[in-house]
Structures are given as C-alpha cells and as structure tokens.
C-alpha cells in the first residue's frame, strides 16, 4: 500500500513541476497543496492499517470496522485540508489546485504498471 502512496506523491510532484514551469510559483504551490491534501491522509491511513493488521491477526480488534472508520477519517481530513489550503493561500490557482488533487486521485490507475 505504501508503494501506491509513493506513486501518488511522485505524480503530484510531477504535476507540481509542470505547474512551476508553466504557471510560476503560485501555480506550483497550488498544485502541491491540492495533491498533498489527499496524499497525507492516505499515508497516515496506510500506516495505521499496517499497524492494525498485526493486532487484528491476534483477534484483538475488528479489522473491517477499523478500516471503515479509518477511511471515514481519511475523507474528512482530506476535505479539511482542502478547505485549509483554500483559507491559507490567498492567490490560490484553482485549476492547478484541483489538478494536483486529480493527479493524486488518479495515481491508483497507474499502480498496475508497477505491480512488482
């Protein structure tokens, strides 16, 4: 799962580089904020699931319940980070912001290329 997160981060960094070249610093920061708004909660969720898988093997925790609770927390924190990015950056470029978010969201479709 961490490989998929690293792929997301890599794709966000590529989009950020393109935004820096094409649109300047504000576009680059906007793309980075949009992408990290999804990558950071996903990374924390993956780390938590990795730790819970060892505990769930011993029957001390319900893995499906923890998965869905963790996914709900991930979605809420992603929305919170998107709103925070909007609030903290006055000249946010929405196209690049959403482009960074879209890059992070679509990285899963490229994960099958790096299966091994």
C-alpha positions as CSV (number, residue, x, y, z in Angstrom):
1,X,0.0,0.0,0.0
2,X,2.9,2.3,0.7
3,X,4.1,1.8,-2.9
4,X,0.7,3.2,-4.1
5,X,1.2,6.2,-1.8
6,X,4.7,6.8,-3.1
7,X,3.3,6.7,-6.7
8,X,0.7,9.3,-5.7
9,X,3.3,11.5,-4.3
10,X,5.5,11.1,-7.4
11,X,2.7,12.0,-9.7
12,X,1.8,15.0,-7.5
13,X,5.5,16.2,-7.7
14,X,5.5,15.8,-11.5
15,X,2.3,17.9,-11.7
16,X,3.9,20.4,-9.3
17,X,7.0,20.6,-11.5
18,X,4.9,21.2,-14.6
19,X,2.9,23.9,-12.7
20,X,6.1,25.6,-11.7
21,X,7.4,25.7,-15.2
22,X,4.1,26.7,-16.9
23,X,2.4,28.9,-14.3
24,X,5.0,30.0,-11.8
25,X,5.4,29.7,-8.1
26,X,1.8,30.3,-7.2
27,X,0.7,27.6,-9.6
28,X,3.3,25.2,-8.2
29,X,2.3,25.7,-4.6
30,X,-1.4,25.4,-5.6
31,X,-0.8,22.0,-7.3
32,X,1.3,20.8,-4.4
33,X,-1.3,21.8,-1.8
34,X,-4.1,20.1,-3.8
35,X,-2.1,16.9,-4.1
36,X,-0.8,16.8,-0.6
37,X,-4.4,17.3,0.7
38,X,-5.1,13.7,-0.5
39,X,-1.6,12.1,-0.2
40,X,-1.0,12.9,3.5
41,X,-4.3,11.4,4.9
42,X,-3.7,8.4,2.6
43,X,-0.2,7.9,4.0
44,X,-1.4,8.1,7.6
45,X,-4.3,5.7,6.8
46,X,-1.8,3.2,5.2
47,X,0.5,3.4,8.2
48,X,-2.4,2.8,10.6
49,X,-3.7,-0.2,8.6
50,X,-0.2,-1.7,8.6
51,X,-0.1,-1.5,12.3
52,X,-3.6,-2.8,12.8
53,X,-3.0,-5.8,10.6
54,X,-0.7,-7.2,13.2
55,X,-3.1,-6.6,16.0
56,X,-6.1,-7.9,14.0
57,X,-4.2,-11.2,13.4
58,X,-4.4,-11.9,17.1
59,X,-8.2,-11.1,17.2
60,X,-7.9,-8.1,19.5
61,X,-9.5,-5.7,17.0
62,X,-12.1,-5.8,14.3
63,X,-10.2,-5.1,11.1
64,X,-13.2,-4.3,8.9
65,X,-14.6,-1.8,11.4
66,X,-11.2,-0.1,11.8
67,X,-10.9,0.0,8.0
68,X,-14.2,1.8,7.5
69,X,-13.6,4.2,10.5
70,X,-10.1,5.0,9.2
71,X,-11.5,5.6,5.7
72,X,-14.1,8.0,7.0
73,X,-11.5,9.8,8.9
74,X,-9.3,10.0,5.8
75,X,-12.2,11.5,3.8
76,X,-13.0,14.1,6.4
77,X,-9.3,15.0,6.9
78,X,-8.9,15.4,3.1
79,X,-11.9,17.8,2.9
80,X,-10.4,19.7,5.9
81,X,-7.0,20.0,4.3
82,X,-8.6,21.2,1.0
83,X,-10.5,23.9,2.9
84,X,-7.4,24.8,4.9
85,X,-5.4,25.2,1.6
86,X,-8.2,27.5,0.3
87,X,-8.2,29.5,3.5
88,X,-4.4,29.9,3.9
89,X,-3.4,30.7,0.3
90,X,-4.9,34.0,-0.8
91,X,-4.0,33.7,-4.5
92,X,-4.8,30.0,-5.0
93,X,-5.0,29.0,-8.6
94,X,-8.0,26.6,-8.7
95,X,-7.1,24.9,-11.9
96,X,-3.7,23.8,-10.6
97,X,-5.1,23.1,-7.1
98,X,-7.6,20.7,-8.5
99,X,-5.1,19.3,-11.0
100,X,-2.8,18.3,-8.1
101,X,-5.7,16.7,-6.3
102,X,-6.8,14.9,-9.5
103,X,-3.2,13.6,-10.0
104,X,-3.2,12.1,-6.5
105,X,-6.6,10.6,-7.0
106,X,-5.8,9.1,-10.4
107,X,-2.4,7.6,-9.5
108,X,-4.1,4.4,-8.5
109,X,-4.9,3.7,-12.1
110,X,-1.2,3.7,-12.9
111,X,-0.3,1.4,-9.9
112,X,-0.9,-1.7,-12.0
113,X,2.1,-0.8,-14.1
114,X,4.4,-1.1,-11.1
115,X,2.9,-4.3,-9.7
116,X,6.3,-5.8,-8.9
